[in-house]
């Protein structure tokens, strides 16, 4: 596998999060569907994966995860879009006032700040989808705990 780091390889001028619709959105384009972002903050990663080699099944997903762990100097701390996870959290990162948690069956959601202080929590009778109003939280990085009877899963959430 190969990769390009646009903020290091300055000759690279493609796929920098200024021309891809999601990258345009994350980099503050006024109209991400039609207008390129004027800057890239380095917080956008664009991956292209060949279906038959990487997207087809969990074996390919693990190959990609291992390649990323080997390519970058830090370990992947959180995998928010793991297709084998019981829960899916979106949008993340977000500029929205709400995030949605779906999949699995859970009873409680808890937002922690990075010091471990509980900033927001909500309890349910068992549900498999919920929206959480995060408008009262400051921009930043949080840890979301999703609690079911069987387990607790924690995911990094970025509020922009």
DSSP file (Angstrom, degrees, kcal/mol; ACC not computed):
  #  RESIDUE AA STRUCTURE BP1 BP2  ACC     N-H-->O    O-->H-N    N-H-->O    O-->H-N    TCO  KAPPA ALPHA  PHI   PSI    X-CA   Y-CA   Z-CA
    1    1 A X              0   0    0      0, 0.0     2,-0.3     0, 0.0    63,-0.0   0.000 360.0 360.0 360.0 148.1    0.0    0.0    0.0
    2    2 A X        -     0   0    0      2,-0.0     2,-0.3     0, 0.0    69,-0.0  -0.841 360.0-174.3-124.0 163.0    1.1    3.5   -0.7
    3    3 A X        -     0   0    0     -2,-0.3     2,-0.4    44,-0.0    44,-0.0  -0.986  14.4-144.4-153.0 160.2    0.1    6.9    0.7
    4    4 A X        -     0   0    0     -2,-0.3     2,-0.6     4,-0.0     3,-0.1  -0.980   5.0-154.2-126.0 139.8    0.7   10.6    0.2
    5    5 A X    >>  -     0   0    0     -2,-0.4     4,-3.6     1,-0.1     3,-1.9  -0.906   9.3-164.6-114.1 100.2    0.8   13.3    2.9
    6    6 A X  T 34 S+     0   0    0     -2,-0.6     6,-0.2     1,-0.3    -1,-0.1   0.788  86.0  55.4 -59.4 -32.7   -0.1   16.5    1.2
    7    7 A X  T 34 S+     0   0    0      1,-0.1    -1,-0.3    -3,-0.1     3,-0.2   0.620 120.5  32.7 -78.4  -9.7    1.1   18.8    3.9
    8    8 A X  T <4 S+     0   0    0     -3,-1.9     2,-1.4     1,-0.2    -2,-0.2   0.763 116.0  54.2-106.2 -47.0    4.6   17.1    3.7
    9    9 A X    ><  -     0   0    0     -4,-3.6     3,-1.9     1,-0.2    -1,-0.2  -0.692  69.9-179.1 -87.7  84.9    4.8   16.3    0.0
   10   10 A X  T 3  S+     0   0    0     -2,-1.4    -1,-0.2     1,-0.3    -4,-0.1   0.638  74.2  66.0 -67.5 -14.9    4.1   19.8   -1.3
   11   11 A X  T 3  S+     0   0    0     -3,-0.1     2,-0.5     2,-0.0    -1,-0.3   0.698  82.1  92.3 -76.5 -18.6    4.2   18.7   -4.9
   12   12 A X    <   +     0   0    0     -3,-1.9    -3,-0.0    -6,-0.2    -4,-0.0  -0.641  45.8 167.1 -78.4 124.5    1.1   16.6   -4.3
   13   13 A X        +     0   0    0     -2,-0.5     2,-0.3     2,-0.0     3,-0.2   0.187  43.8  88.5-126.2  17.6   -2.0   18.6   -5.2
   14   14 A X  S    S+     0   0    0      1,-0.2    -8,-0.1     2,-0.0    -2,-0.0  -0.850  86.7   9.1-116.5 152.7   -4.8   16.0   -5.3
   15   15 A X  S    S+     0   0    0     -2,-0.3    31,-0.2     1,-0.1    -1,-0.2   0.865  73.0 142.9  53.1  46.1   -7.1   14.7   -2.7
   16   16 A X  S    S-     0   0    0     -3,-0.2    26,-0.3   -10,-0.1    28,-0.1   0.254  78.3 -95.8 -98.6  12.2   -6.1   17.2    0.0
   17   17 A X  S    S+     0   0    0     23,-0.1    10,-0.3    24,-0.1    24,-0.1   0.614 112.0  89.7  82.0  11.1   -9.5   17.6    1.5
   18   18 A X  S    S+     0   0    0     18,-0.1    19,-1.3    20,-0.1    21,-0.0   0.566  94.1  31.5-110.3 -15.5  -10.2   20.7   -0.6
   19   19 A X  S    S+     0   0    0     17,-0.2     2,-0.3     5,-0.0    -5,-0.0   0.653  98.8  85.8-114.9 -23.3  -11.7   18.9   -3.7
   20   20 A X  S  > S-     0   0    0      1,-0.1     4,-3.3     2,-0.0     5,-0.2  -0.618  81.5-126.4 -78.5 138.2  -13.5   15.9   -2.2
   21   21 A X  H  > S+     0   0    0     -2,-0.3     4,-2.2     1,-0.2     5,-0.1   0.899 109.6  44.6 -56.6 -45.5  -17.0   16.7   -0.9
   22   22 A X  H  > S+     0   0    0      1,-0.2     4,-2.7     2,-0.2    -1,-0.2   0.922 115.2  48.7 -65.8 -41.9  -16.4   15.4    2.6
   23   23 A X  H  > S+     0   0    0      2,-0.2     4,-2.1     1,-0.2    -2,-0.2   0.896 109.0  53.3 -62.7 -39.8  -13.1   17.1    2.8
   24   24 A X  H  <>S+     0   0    0     -4,-3.3     5,-2.9     2,-0.2    -1,-0.2   0.930 110.9  47.5 -58.4 -45.2  -14.6   20.3    1.5
   25   25 A X  H ><5S+     0   0    0     -4,-2.2     3,-1.5    -5,-0.2    -2,-0.2   0.946 113.5  45.9 -62.1 -49.5  -17.2   20.1    4.3
   26   26 A X  H 3<5S+     0   0    0     -4,-2.7    -1,-0.2     1,-0.3    -2,-0.2   0.794 111.7  53.5 -65.6 -28.0  -14.7   19.4    7.0
   27   27 A X  T 3<5S-     0   0    0     -4,-2.1    12,-0.4   -10,-0.3    -1,-0.3   0.211 122.5-101.2 -96.3  15.6  -12.4   22.1    5.8
   28   28 A X  T < 5 +     0   0    0     -3,-1.5    -3,-0.2     1,-0.2    -2,-0.1   0.688  54.3 171.3  84.7  21.3  -15.1   24.8    5.9
   29   29 A X    > < -     0   0    0     -5,-2.9     3,-0.5    -6,-0.2    -1,-0.2  -0.421  34.0-137.7 -61.9 139.0  -16.3   25.2    2.3
   30   30 A X  T 3  S+     0   0    0      1,-0.3     2,-0.3     6,-0.2    -1,-0.1   0.875 101.2  19.3 -64.9 -38.1  -19.4   27.4    2.2
   31   31 A X  T >> S-     0   0    0      4,-0.1     4,-3.5     5,-0.1     3,-1.4  -0.748  73.3-177.6-132.8  84.1  -21.0   25.0   -0.4
   32   32 A X  T <4 S+     0   0    0     -3,-0.5    -8,-0.2    -2,-0.3    -7,-0.1   0.701  79.1  61.0 -62.6 -20.2  -19.1   21.7   -0.1
   33   33 A X  T 34 S+     0   0    0      1,-0.1    -1,-0.3    -9,-0.1   -12,-0.1   0.831 126.5  10.5 -73.3 -30.2  -21.1   20.1   -3.0
   34   34 A X  T <4 S+     0   0    0     -3,-1.4     2,-0.5     1,-0.2    -2,-0.2   0.652 116.7  66.2-122.0 -23.2  -19.9   22.7   -5.5
   35   35 A X  S  < S-     0   0    0     -4,-3.5    -1,-0.2   -14,-0.1    -4,-0.1  -0.905  70.3-130.0-116.6 129.8  -17.1   24.8   -4.1
   36   36 A X        -     0   0    0     -2,-0.5    -6,-0.2     1,-0.1   -17,-0.2  -0.345  33.2-106.4 -65.2 150.4  -13.6   23.7   -3.1
   37   37 A X        -     0   0    0    -19,-1.3    -9,-0.1    -8,-0.1    -1,-0.1  -0.480  19.3-137.5 -72.2 151.9  -12.3   24.6    0.3
   38   38 A X  S    S+     0   0    0    -11,-0.3     2,-0.3    -2,-0.1    -1,-0.1   0.681  82.5  24.1 -87.4 -17.7   -9.7   27.4    0.3
   39   39 A X        -     0   0    0    -12,-0.4     2,-0.4   -22,-0.1   -10,-0.1  -0.936  64.9-140.9-140.2 163.8   -7.5   25.7    2.9
   40   40 A X        -     0   0    0     -2,-0.3   -23,-0.1     1,-0.1   -22,-0.1  -0.998   4.8-161.2-125.9 128.3   -6.8   22.2    4.2
   41   41 A X        -     0   0    0     -2,-0.4   -24,-0.1   -24,-0.1    -1,-0.1   0.433  42.4-113.8 -91.1   2.6   -6.2   21.9    8.0
   42   42 A X  S    S+     0   0    0    -26,-0.3   -25,-0.1     1,-0.1   -35,-0.1   0.536  91.0 107.4  81.5   4.8   -4.4   18.5    7.7
   43   43 A X        +     0   0    0    -20,-0.1     2,-0.5   -26,-0.0    -1,-0.1   0.107  55.6  91.2-102.6  21.5   -7.3   16.7    9.6
   44   44 A X        -     0   0    0    -28,-0.1     2,-0.5     2,-0.0    -2,-0.0  -0.967  51.2-170.8-121.9 129.6   -8.7   14.9    6.6
   45   45 A X        -     0   0    0     -2,-0.5     2,-0.5   -28,-0.0   -29,-0.1  -0.980   4.3-164.7-119.4 126.4   -7.7   11.5    5.5
   46   46 A X        -     0   0    0     -2,-0.5     2,-0.4   -31,-0.2    -2,-0.0  -0.950   9.4-174.6-111.8 121.6   -9.0   10.1    2.1
   47   47 A X        -     0   0    0     -2,-0.5     2,-0.5   -44,-0.0   -44,-0.0  -0.944  10.0-165.6-117.2 135.5   -8.7    6.4    1.6
   48   48 A X        -     0   0    0     -2,-0.4     2,-0.4     2,-0.0    -2,-0.0  -0.984  12.5-172.9-117.9 132.0   -9.4    4.5   -1.6
   49   49 A X        -     0   0    0     -2,-0.5     2,-0.4     5,-0.0     3,-0.0  -0.980  26.5-123.2-130.0 132.1   -9.7    0.8   -1.3
   50   50 A X    >>> -     0   0    0     -2,-0.4     4,-3.0     1,-0.1     5,-1.1  -0.586  24.9-136.7 -71.8 127.6  -10.1   -1.8   -4.1
   51   51 A X  I 34>S+     0   0    0     -2,-0.4     5,-1.8     1,-0.3     4,-0.4   0.906  98.6  47.9 -55.1 -49.9  -13.3   -3.7   -3.3
   52   52 A X  I 345S+     0   0    0      1,-0.2    -1,-0.3     3,-0.2    -2,-0.0   0.722 122.2  34.8 -69.8 -18.9  -12.0   -7.2   -4.0
   53   53 A X  I <45S+     0   0    0     -3,-0.9    -1,-0.2     3,-0.1    -2,-0.2   0.743 136.5   6.3-105.3 -27.6   -8.9   -6.7   -2.0
   54   54 A X  I  <5S+     0   0    0     -4,-3.0    -3,-0.2     9,-0.1    10,-0.2   0.700 125.3  44.0-128.5 -32.3   -9.9   -4.5    1.0
   55   55 A X  I   <S+     0   0    0     -5,-1.1    -4,-0.2    -4,-0.4    -3,-0.2   0.636  89.2  83.7 -95.1 -13.1  -13.6   -3.8    1.2
   56   56 A X  S   <S-     0   0    0     -5,-1.8     2,-0.3    -6,-0.3    -1,-0.1   0.872 102.4 -14.5 -62.5 -42.6  -15.1   -7.3    0.5
   57   57 A X  S >> S-     0   0    0     -6,-0.2     4,-1.5    -3,-0.1     3,-0.8  -0.903  79.2 -78.8-154.8 178.5  -14.8   -8.7    4.0
   58   58 A X  H 3> S+     0   0    0     -2,-0.3     4,-2.2     1,-0.3     5,-0.2   0.744 118.8  65.0 -60.7 -26.6  -13.3   -8.3    7.5
   59   59 A X  H 3> S+     0   0    0      1,-0.2     4,-1.8     2,-0.2    -1,-0.3   0.928 105.1  44.9 -61.9 -44.3  -10.0   -9.7    6.4
   60   60 A X  H <> S+     0   0    0     -3,-0.8     4,-2.3     2,-0.2    -2,-0.2   0.870 109.4  55.5 -66.3 -37.7   -9.5   -6.8    4.1
   61   61 A X  H  X S+     0   0    0     -4,-1.5     4,-2.4     1,-0.2    -1,-0.2   0.906 107.9  49.2 -62.3 -40.1  -10.6   -4.3    6.8
   62   62 A X  H  X S+     0   0    0     -4,-2.2     4,-2.8     2,-0.2    -1,-0.2   0.888 107.8  54.5 -66.4 -38.5   -7.9   -5.7    9.1
   63   63 A X  H  X S+     0   0    0     -4,-1.8     4,-2.5     2,-0.2    -2,-0.2   0.928 110.6  46.1 -58.6 -45.4   -5.3   -5.4    6.4
   64   64 A X  H  X S+     0   0    0     -4,-2.3     4,-2.4     2,-0.2    -2,-0.2   0.924 112.3  50.0 -64.8 -44.3   -6.2   -1.7    6.0
   65   65 A X  H  X S+     0   0    0     -4,-2.4     4,-2.3     1,-0.2    -2,-0.2   0.921 112.5  47.3 -59.6 -44.7   -6.2   -1.1    9.7
   66   66 A X  H  X S+     0   0    0     -4,-2.8     4,-2.2     1,-0.2    -1,-0.2   0.900 110.3  52.7 -63.8 -41.7   -2.7   -2.8   10.0
   67   67 A X  H  X S+     0   0    0     -4,-2.5     4,-2.0    -5,-0.2    -1,-0.2   0.907 110.5  47.8 -61.6 -41.9   -1.4   -0.8    7.1
   68   68 A X  H  X S+     0   0    0     -4,-2.4     4,-2.0     2,-0.2    -2,-0.2   0.918 110.4  51.3 -65.4 -43.3   -2.5    2.5    8.8
   69   69 A X  H  < S+     0   0    0     -4,-2.3    -1,-0.2     1,-0.2    -2,-0.2   0.880 115.0  43.6 -60.6 -37.4   -1.0    1.5   12.1
   70   70 A X  H  < S+     0   0    0     -4,-2.2    -1,-0.2     1,-0.2    -2,-0.2   0.793 113.0  52.1 -77.4 -28.2    2.3    0.8   10.3
   71   71 A X  H  < S+     0   0    0     -4,-2.0     2,-0.3    -5,-0.2    -2,-0.2   0.812 105.9  55.6 -80.1 -30.8    2.2    3.9    8.2
   72   72 A X  S  < S-     0   0    0     -4,-2.0     4,-0.1     2,-0.2     0, 0.0  -0.768  81.1-126.2-110.1 152.2    1.7    6.4   10.9
   73   73 A X  S    S+     0   0    0     -2,-0.3     2,-0.3     2,-0.1    -1,-0.1   0.632  90.2  60.7 -73.8 -13.3    3.8    7.0   14.0
   74   74 A X  S    S-     0   0    0      1,-0.0    -2,-0.2     0, 0.0     2,-0.1  -0.837  87.5-109.9-113.6 154.4    0.9    6.7   16.4
   75   75 A X        -     0   0    0     -2,-0.3     2,-0.7     1,-0.1    -2,-0.1  -0.429  39.7-100.5 -73.5 152.5   -1.4    3.8   17.1
   76   76 A X        -     0   0    0      1,-0.2     3,-0.1   -11,-0.1    -1,-0.1  -0.670  40.1-172.7 -73.1 113.9   -5.0    4.0   16.0
   77   77 A X        +     0   0    0     -2,-0.7     2,-0.4     1,-0.2    -1,-0.2   0.863  64.3  18.4 -80.4 -36.2   -6.7    4.9   19.3
   78   78 A X        -     0   0    0     77,-0.1     2,-0.6    78,-0.0    -1,-0.2  -0.994  56.0-156.7-140.3 141.3  -10.3    4.6   18.2
   79   79 A X    >   +     0   0    0     -2,-0.4     3,-1.0     1,-0.1     6,-0.1  -0.825  17.5 173.0-119.6  90.1  -12.1    3.1   15.3
   80   80 A X  T 3  S+     0   0    0     -2,-0.6     9,-0.7     1,-0.2    -1,-0.1   0.713  77.7  42.9 -72.2 -21.8  -15.4    4.9   14.9
   81   81 A X  T 3  S+     0   0    0      7,-0.1     2,-0.6     3,-0.0    -1,-0.2  -0.046  72.5 149.4-117.0  32.5  -16.4    3.3   11.7
   82   82 A X    X   -     0   0    0     -3,-1.0     3,-2.1     1,-0.2     5,-0.1  -0.541  38.3-152.0 -69.4 113.4  -15.5   -0.3   12.4
   83   83 A X  T 3  S+     0   0    0     -2,-0.6    -1,-0.2     1,-0.3   -25,-0.0   0.683  94.5  55.3 -64.1 -15.6  -18.0   -2.3   10.4
   84   84 A X  T 3  S+     0   0    0    -26,-0.1    -1,-0.3     3,-0.0    -2,-0.1   0.506  86.5 105.4 -93.1  -3.9  -17.7   -5.2   12.9
   85   85 A X  S <  S-     0   0    0     -3,-2.1    19,-0.1     2,-0.1    -5,-0.0  -0.362  74.8-130.4 -71.6 154.7  -18.6   -2.9   15.9
   86   86 A X  S    S+     0   0    0     17,-0.1     2,-0.3    -2,-0.1    -1,-0.1   0.717  89.4  52.0 -74.0 -20.8  -22.0   -3.2   17.5
   87   87 A X        -     0   0    0     -5,-0.1     2,-0.4    16,-0.1    16,-0.2  -0.901  61.4-160.6-125.6 146.2  -22.5    0.6   17.3
   88   88 A X  E     -A  102   0A   0     14,-2.8    14,-2.4    -2,-0.3     2,-0.5  -0.995  10.8-165.0-124.6 128.3  -22.3    3.2   14.6
   89   89 A X  E     -A  101   0A   0     -9,-0.7     2,-0.3    -2,-0.4    12,-0.2  -0.956  18.4-142.5-118.5 125.4  -21.8    6.9   15.6
   90   90 A X  E     +A  100   0A   0     10,-2.4    10,-3.4    -2,-0.5     2,-0.1  -0.991  63.3  19.8-152.6 154.3  -22.4    9.7   13.1
   91   91 A X  S    S-     0   0    0     -2,-0.3     2,-0.3     8,-0.3    -1,-0.2   0.666  76.6-171.6 -76.5 150.1  -21.6   12.3   12.1
   92   92 A X  S    S+     0   0    0      1,-0.3     2,-0.2    -3,-0.2    67,-0.1  -0.870  74.3  29.7-154.1 115.8  -18.1   12.2   13.6
   93   93 A X  S    S-     0   0    0     65,-0.6     2,-0.4    -2,-0.3    -1,-0.3   0.558  99.0-177.4 -67.3 163.9  -16.4   14.6   13.5
   94   94 A X  B     -b  159   0A   0     64,-2.5    66,-3.7    -2,-0.2     5,-0.1  -0.981  45.5-174.6-139.9 148.9  -19.4   16.9   13.6
   95   95 A X        +     0   0    0     -2,-0.4    -1,-0.1    65,-0.2    64,-0.1   0.280  68.3 104.9-109.6   0.3  -20.3   20.6   13.5
   96   96 A X  S    S-     0   0    0      2,-0.2    64,-0.1     1,-0.1    -2,-0.1  -0.266  78.2-125.5 -79.1 165.9  -24.0   19.6   14.1
   97   97 A X  S    S+     0   0    0     36,-0.1    37,-3.3     1,-0.0    38,-0.8   0.554  92.4  47.9 -86.0  -9.7  -25.9   19.9   17.3
   98   98 A X  E     - C   0 133A   0     35,-0.3     2,-0.3    36,-0.2    35,-0.2  -0.966  59.9-165.1-132.9 147.4  -26.9   16.2   17.3
   99   99 A X  E     - C   0 132A   0     33,-1.9    33,-3.0    -2,-0.3     2,-0.4  -0.934  17.6-139.4-122.0 155.1  -25.1   12.9   16.9
  100  100 A X  E     -AC  90 131A   0    -10,-3.4   -10,-2.4    -2,-0.3     2,-0.5  -0.943   9.5-164.3-117.5 135.1  -26.8    9.6   16.2
  101  101 A X  E     +AC  89 130A   0     29,-3.0    29,-2.4    -2,-0.4     2,-0.3  -0.975  20.6 168.8-116.0 127.2  -25.9    6.3   17.7
  102  102 A X  E     +AC  88 129A   0    -14,-2.4   -14,-2.8    -2,-0.5    27,-0.2  -0.947  27.9  47.7-140.3 160.7  -27.3    3.2   16.1
  103  103 A X  E    S+     0   0A   0     25,-2.4   -17,-0.1    -2,-0.3   -16,-0.1  -0.061  81.6  40.9  95.1 161.2  -26.9   -0.5   16.1
  104  104 A X  E    S-     0   0A   0    -19,-0.1     2,-0.4     1,-0.1    -1,-0.3  -0.023  93.1 -81.0  60.1-171.3  -26.7   -3.0   19.0
  105  105 A X  E     +     0   0A   0     -3,-0.1     2,-0.3    23,-0.1    44,-0.3  -0.989  55.6 173.7-128.7 121.5  -29.0   -2.6   22.0
  106  106 A X  E     - C   0 127A   0     21,-2.8    21,-2.3    -2,-0.4    42,-0.3  -0.898  29.2-166.8-132.3 159.8  -27.9   -0.1   24.6
  107  107 A X  E    S+     0   0A   0     40,-3.2    17,-3.3    -2,-0.3     2,-0.3   0.580  73.1  29.7-115.7 -19.1  -29.2    1.4   27.8
  108  108 A X  E     -DC 147 123A   0     39,-1.6    39,-2.9    15,-0.2     2,-0.4  -0.999  50.5-163.4-151.4 141.9  -27.0    4.4   28.4
  109  109 A X  E     -DC 146 122A   0     13,-2.7    13,-2.5    -2,-0.3     2,-0.4  -0.990  14.6-174.8-122.4 133.2  -24.8    7.0   26.6
  110  110 A X  E     -DC 145 121A   0     35,-2.3    35,-3.5    -2,-0.4     2,-0.5  -0.990  13.3-154.5-133.8 126.3  -22.2    9.0   28.5
  111  111 A X  E     -DC 144 120A   0      9,-3.7     8,-3.3    -2,-0.4     9,-1.4  -0.877  17.2-172.5 -96.9 124.3  -20.0   11.8   27.2
  112  112 A X  E     -DC 143 118A   0     31,-3.1    31,-2.5    -2,-0.5     6,-0.2  -0.903  18.4-133.6-112.2 143.4  -16.7   12.3   29.0
  113  113 A X    >   -     0   0    0      4,-2.5     3,-2.1    -2,-0.4    29,-0.1  -0.375  43.0 -91.8 -80.5 177.1  -14.2   15.1   28.6
  114  114 A X  T 3  S+     0   0    0     27,-0.5    28,-0.1     1,-0.3    -1,-0.1   0.637 127.1  59.5 -70.6 -11.3  -10.6   14.1   28.3
  115  115 A X  T 3  S-     0   0    0      2,-0.1    -1,-0.3     0, 0.0    -3,-0.0   0.504 120.8-107.4 -88.9  -3.9  -10.1   14.5   32.0
  116  116 A X  S <  S+     0   0    0     -3,-2.1     2,-0.3     1,-0.3    -2,-0.1   0.412  71.6 143.2  96.1  -1.1  -12.7   11.8   32.6
  117  117 A X        -     0   0    0      1,-0.1    -4,-2.5    -5,-0.0     2,-0.4  -0.550  56.2-116.7 -75.1 134.4  -15.4   14.2   33.9
  118  118 A X  E     +C  112   0A   0     -2,-0.3    -6,-0.3    -6,-0.2     3,-0.1  -0.585  37.4 171.9 -71.7 124.7  -19.0   13.3   32.8
  119  119 A X  E     +     0   0A   0     -8,-3.3     2,-0.3    -2,-0.4    -7,-0.2   0.649  65.4   2.8-106.1 -23.7  -20.3   16.1   30.6
  120  120 A X  E     +C  111   0A   0     -9,-1.4    -9,-3.7     2,-0.0    -1,-0.4  -0.944  61.9 176.3-163.7 138.2  -23.5   14.6   29.3
  121  121 A X  E     -C  110   0A   0     -2,-0.3     2,-0.4   -11,-0.2   -11,-0.2  -0.997   6.1-173.4-148.5 152.1  -25.4   11.3   29.9
  122  122 A X  E     -C  109   0A   0    -13,-2.5   -13,-2.7    -2,-0.3     2,-0.3  -0.989   9.1-156.5-145.7 133.0  -28.7    9.8   28.8
  123  123 A X  E     +C  108   0A   0     -2,-0.4     2,-0.3   -15,-0.2   -15,-0.2  -0.813  14.6 177.0-111.2 152.7  -30.4    6.6   29.9
  124  124 A X  E     -     0   0A   0    -17,-3.3     2,-0.2    -2,-0.3     3,-0.1  -0.922  39.3-106.7-139.6 160.7  -32.9    4.5   28.0
  125  125 A X  E    S-     0   0A   0     -2,-0.3   -19,-0.1     1,-0.2     0, 0.0  -0.560  86.3 -53.5 -72.5 165.4  -34.9    1.3   28.3
  126  126 A X  E    S+     0   0A   0     -2,-0.2     2,-0.3   -21,-0.1   -19,-0.2  -0.164  78.2 166.0 -52.9 124.4  -33.1   -0.8   25.7
  127  127 A X  E     -C  106   0A   0    -21,-2.3   -21,-2.8    -3,-0.1     3,-0.1  -0.881  35.8-153.6-131.4 163.9  -32.9    1.0   22.3
  128  128 A X  E    S+     0   0A   0      1,-0.3   -25,-2.4    -2,-0.3     2,-0.3   0.286  83.3  34.9-121.1   8.2  -30.9    0.4   19.1
  129  129 A X  E     +C  102   0A   0    -27,-0.2     2,-0.3   -23,-0.1    -1,-0.3  -0.926  61.9 160.4-158.7 135.9  -31.0    4.0   17.9
  130  130 A X  E     -C  101   0A   0    -29,-2.4   -29,-3.0    -2,-0.3     2,-0.4  -0.988  27.5-140.3-153.7 147.0  -30.8    7.4   19.6
  131  131 A X  E     -C  100   0A   0     -2,-0.3     2,-0.5   -31,-0.2   -31,-0.2  -0.900  19.4-155.5-105.6 141.0  -30.0   11.0   18.8
  132  132 A X  E     -C   99   0A   0    -33,-3.0   -33,-1.9    -2,-0.4     2,-0.7  -0.971  12.9-134.6-121.9 124.7  -28.1   13.0   21.4
  133  133 A X  E     +C   98   0A   0     -2,-0.5   -35,-0.3   -35,-0.2     3,-0.2  -0.679  28.6 170.2 -78.4 115.0  -28.2   16.8   21.6
  134  134 A X    >   +     0   0    0    -37,-3.3     3,-1.8    -2,-0.7   -36,-0.2   0.181  42.7 111.2-109.9  15.0  -24.6   17.9   22.0
  135  135 A X  T 3  S+     0   0    0    -38,-0.8    -1,-0.1     1,-0.3   -37,-0.1   0.753  73.1  59.5 -63.5 -23.8  -25.3   21.7   21.5
  136  136 A X  T 3  S+     0   0    0     -3,-0.2     2,-0.3   -39,-0.2    -1,-0.3   0.516  90.6  88.7 -82.1  -4.5  -24.5   22.3   25.2
  137  137 A X  S <  S-     0   0    0     -3,-1.8     3,-0.1     1,-0.1     2,-0.1  -0.699  79.1-118.6 -95.4 146.4  -20.9   21.0   24.9
  138  138 A X        -     0   0    0     -2,-0.3    21,-0.1     1,-0.1    -1,-0.1  -0.367  42.5 -85.5 -73.0 158.7  -17.9   23.1   23.9
  139  139 A X  S    S+     0   0    0     21,-0.1     2,-0.3    -2,-0.1    21,-0.2  -0.369  84.9  81.2 -60.2 144.4  -16.0   22.3   20.7
  140  140 A X  E    S- E   0 159A   0     19,-2.1    19,-3.1    -3,-0.1     2,-0.4  -0.963  79.9 -47.4 152.1-167.6  -13.3   19.6   21.4
  141  141 A X  E     + E   0 158A   0     -2,-0.3   -27,-0.5    17,-0.2     2,-0.3  -0.869  51.2 173.3-106.4 133.8  -12.6   16.0   21.8
  142  142 A X  E     - E   0 157A   0     15,-2.9    15,-2.9    -2,-0.4     2,-0.5  -0.857  29.5-126.3-130.9 165.0  -14.8   13.8   23.9
  143  143 A X  E     -DE 112 156A   0    -31,-2.5   -31,-3.1    -2,-0.3     2,-0.6  -0.979  21.9-154.3-113.8 126.9  -15.1   10.1   24.7
  144  144 A X  E     -DE 111 155A   0     11,-3.4    11,-2.2    -2,-0.5     2,-0.5  -0.897   3.4-155.7-103.1 122.8  -18.6    8.6   24.3
  145  145 A X  E     -DE 110 154A   0    -35,-3.5   -35,-2.3    -2,-0.6     2,-0.6  -0.865   4.3-165.3 -96.2 126.0  -19.4    5.5   26.3
  146  146 A X  E     -DE 109 153A   0      7,-3.2     7,-2.4    -2,-0.5     2,-0.5  -0.960  13.5-164.3-111.6 116.5  -22.1    3.3   24.9
  147  147 A X  E     +DE 108 152A   0    -39,-2.9   -40,-3.2    -2,-0.6   -39,-1.6  -0.885  15.7 167.4-113.4 127.5  -23.3    0.9   27.6
  148  148 A X        -     0   0    0      3,-3.1   -42,-0.2    -2,-0.5   -44,-0.0  -0.663  52.7 -96.6-118.1 179.7  -25.4   -2.3   27.1
  149  149 A X  S    S+     0   0    0    -44,-0.3     3,-0.1    -2,-0.2   -43,-0.1   0.840 123.8  40.3 -65.4 -31.9  -26.1   -5.1   29.5
  150  150 A X  S    S-     0   0    0      1,-0.2     2,-0.3    -3,-0.0    -1,-0.2   0.792 124.2 -11.3 -89.6 -30.4  -23.3   -7.1   28.0
  151  151 A X        -     0   0    0      2,-0.0    -3,-3.1    -5,-0.0     2,-0.4  -0.962  50.8-121.5-161.1 171.2  -20.5   -4.5   27.5
  152  152 A X  E     - E   0 147A   0     -2,-0.3     2,-0.4    -5,-0.2    -5,-0.2  -0.995  22.5-168.3-125.3 133.5  -19.3   -1.0   27.3
  153  153 A X  E     - E   0 146A   0     -7,-2.4    -7,-3.2    -2,-0.4     2,-0.4  -0.978   5.7-157.2-122.2 136.2  -17.8    0.5   24.2
  154  154 A X  E     - E   0 145A   0     -2,-0.4     2,-0.3    -9,-0.2    -9,-0.2  -0.936  11.5-178.4-116.9 136.9  -16.0    3.8   24.1
  155  155 A X  E     - E   0 144A   0    -11,-2.2   -11,-3.4    -2,-0.4     2,-0.3  -0.975  29.5-115.2-133.9 145.8  -15.4    6.0   21.0
  156  156 A X  E     - E   0 143A   0     -2,-0.3     2,-0.4   -13,-0.2   -13,-0.2  -0.643  31.1-165.9 -77.7 134.1  -13.7    9.3   20.4
  157  157 A X  E     - E   0 142A   0    -15,-2.9   -15,-2.9    -2,-0.3     2,-0.6  -0.987   5.5-156.7-123.6 132.5  -16.1   12.1   19.3
  158  158 A X  E     - E   0 141A   0     -2,-0.4   -64,-2.5   -17,-0.2   -65,-0.6  -0.946   3.1-165.2-113.4 118.6  -14.9   15.3   17.8
  159  159 A X  E      bE  94 140A   0    -19,-3.1   -19,-2.1    -2,-0.6   -64,-0.2  -0.908 360.0 360.0-101.4 121.6  -17.1   18.4   18.0
  160  160 A X              0   0    0    -66,-3.7   -65,-0.2    -2,-0.6   -21,-0.1   0.424 360.0 360.0-105.7 360.0  -16.0   21.1   15.7
